[in-house]
Amino acid sequence: MSTNSLFTPFNLKTLNLKNRIVMAPMTRSFSPNGVPTDEVAAYYQKRAEGEVGLLLSEGTVINRPSSSNDANVPHFYGDQALIGWKRVIDEVHTAGGKMGPQIWHMGIMDNHQSGWIPPVPFEGPSGLNRPGFSNGTTMTTKDIENTILAFGQAAADAKRLGFDCIEIHGAHDYLIDQFFWEATNLRTDSYGGKTLADRTRFAVEVIKEIRKQVGEDFAIIIRLSQFKPSDYNFKLAKTPQEMEAWLSPLVDAGVDILHCSQRRFWEPEFEENDLNFAGWAKKITGKPTITVGSVGLSSDFFGAFAGESSQPTSLDELTRRLDRGDFDLVAVGRPLLSDPNWVTKIKSGKMDQLVGFSKEALGELVLV
Ligand SMILES: Cc1cc2nc3c(=O)[nH]c(=O)nc-3n(C[C@H](O)[C@H](O)[C@H](O)COP(=O)(O)O)c2cc1C
């Protein structure tokens, strides 16, 4: 089956992409004290040279004292970190690429295995990361307001540094998702509530602040997931109606693209048909969507964290869905982590040269 549809341009506002392939955000923890190094810049530059349409950075944290649980995760604040990011985007642009940072606040976390802890306790809607696991404080209204402003500041800085868009990390049980989830948001003020729609208020205010900071023309992506890392089969929205009640306020607040995180892109979201999460999100909102999850690989990314390797697989089912119009863009994680030239190999039909994914690739920034 042809992969031609992956190599058609995509244009939205000031975001002009040469193809439909997006590098998925992947935490690499190679930025000591939160500062991206020259090697980090080279890592992204190589993927731009390798013709990835849009690079999304690893999650990079906003200016809150406990927004991270890892000293080597990059900051998106502070002079040194922003100088590092400026180098990243300049090198990506020189190589002909486009890029957006994934703006992140981790919320309530497990302590990192390194033993590093932030200077103040983790913060979240109700101090919980999952049912029965509390490791931090419940945010006050002032904390919430300052966090919203910090998201806005990061977006303004992204635009000022020359990035092409931004992605808000609203998935995977980090801060924004902790507000969405009834098990981690027990608030009785207007940031909580019985319905998923009620619990979108924090995300809506973050999006509105970001939109205010970046203006109408700058593309805003939000990444969302139905699953939780502690429960792969969990669904925040249990029906299409509930999904509409969740996504519509986010779109109304100013989001342009929905990035729908799944472990396996071919899995249907609801019983009605074979549409995946990105397919349903596009059908419900009419907005462009990004799909992701084991594209071109034989096993999913939670397996990767357990040390599992993956072999290259066919892209036929992916292109069938793309051609049908289910989604607009396709994010690829581990294949691009392992091989900066994954896109050019696909484009030129050199499938026999694909390397798959091996756990060793997690231990370095692969540059060739
Ligand atoms: C090493 C690693 C780090 C990741 N870090 C992030 C992250 O910072 N933010 C995020 O939204 N997802 C993160 N993910 C999930 C990926 O973006 C992606 O959704 C997942 O790997 C599935 O895509 P794949 O099957 O193509 O690898 C990470 C995945 C991996 C393998």
The ligand as an SDF file (V2000), in Angstrom:
LIG
                    3D

 31 33  0  0  0  0  0  0  0  0999 V2000
   11.0520    7.3100   26.3710 C   0  0  0  0  0  0  0  0  0  0  0  0
    9.6650    7.8760   26.2370 C   0  0  0  0  0  0  0  0  0  0  0  0
    9.3620    9.0940   26.8220 C   0  0  0  0  0  0  0  0  0  0  0  0
    8.0850    9.6440   26.7020 C   0  0  0  0  0  0  0  0  0  0  0  0
    7.8260   10.8950   27.2180 N   0  0  0  0  0  0  0  0  0  0  0  0
    6.6580   11.5120   26.9430 C   0  0  0  0  0  0  0  0  0  0  0  0
    6.4660   12.8960   27.2670 C   0  0  0  0  0  0  0  0  0  0  0  0
    7.3560   13.6090   27.7750 O   0  0  0  0  0  0  0  0  0  0  0  0
    5.2600   13.4300   26.9850 N   0  0  0  0  0  0  0  0  0  0  0  0
    4.2550   12.7060   26.4080 C   0  0  0  0  0  0  0  0  0  0  0  0
    3.1600   13.2410   26.1850 O   0  0  0  0  0  0  0  0  0  0  0  0
    4.4250   11.4090   26.0740 N   0  0  0  0  0  0  0  0  0  0  0  0
    5.6120   10.8220   26.2740 C   0  0  0  0  0  0  0  0  0  0  0  0
    5.8260    9.5320   25.8380 N   0  0  0  0  0  0  0  0  0  0  0  0
    4.8010    8.8530   25.0160 C   0  0  0  0  0  0  0  0  0  0  0  0
    5.0900    9.1030   23.5140 C   0  0  0  0  0  0  0  0  0  0  0  0
    4.8920   10.4440   23.1650 O   0  0  0  0  0  0  0  0  0  0  0  0
    4.1890    8.2410   22.6230 C   0  0  0  0  0  0  0  0  0  0  0  0
    2.8530    8.5990   22.8290 O   0  0  0  0  0  0  0  0  0  0  0  0
    4.3620    6.7550   22.8740 C   0  0  0  0  0  0  0  0  0  0  0  0
    5.7290    6.4060   22.8940 O   0  0  0  0  0  0  0  0  0  0  0  0
    3.6530    5.9390   21.8090 C   0  0  0  0  0  0  0  0  0  0  0  0
    4.2590    6.1640   20.5620 O   0  0  0  0  0  0  0  0  0  0  0  0
    5.2230    5.0450   19.9010 P   0  0  0  0  0  0  0  0  0  0  0  0
    4.4610    3.7750   20.0160 O   0  0  0  0  0  0  0  0  0  0  0  0
    5.4000    5.5300   18.4870 O   0  0  0  0  0  0  0  0  0  0  0  0
    6.4910    5.0270   20.6790 O   0  0  0  0  0  0  0  0  0  0  0  0
    7.0830    8.9440   25.9880 C   0  0  0  0  0  0  0  0  0  0  0  0
    7.3960    7.7090   25.4110 C   0  0  0  0  0  0  0  0  0  0  0  0
    8.6630    7.1780   25.5030 C   0  0  0  0  0  0  0  0  0  0  0  0
    8.9740    5.8640   24.8220 C   0  0  0  0  0  0  0  0  0  0  0  0
  1  2  1  0
  2  3  1  0
  2 30  2  0
  3  4  2  0
  4  5  1  0
  4 28  1  0
  5  6  2  0
  6  7  1  0
  6 13  1  0
  7  8  2  0
  7  9  1  0
  9 10  1  0
 10 11  2  0
 10 12  1  0
 12 13  2  0
 13 14  1  0
 14 15  1  0
 14 28  1  0
 15 16  1  0
 16 17  1  0
 16 18  1  0
 18 19  1  0
 18 20  1  0
 20 21  1  0
 20 22  1  0
 22 23  1  0
 23 24  1  0
 24 25  2  0
 24 26  1  0
 24 27  1  0
 28 29  2  0
 29 30  1  0
 30 31  1  0
M  END
$$$$
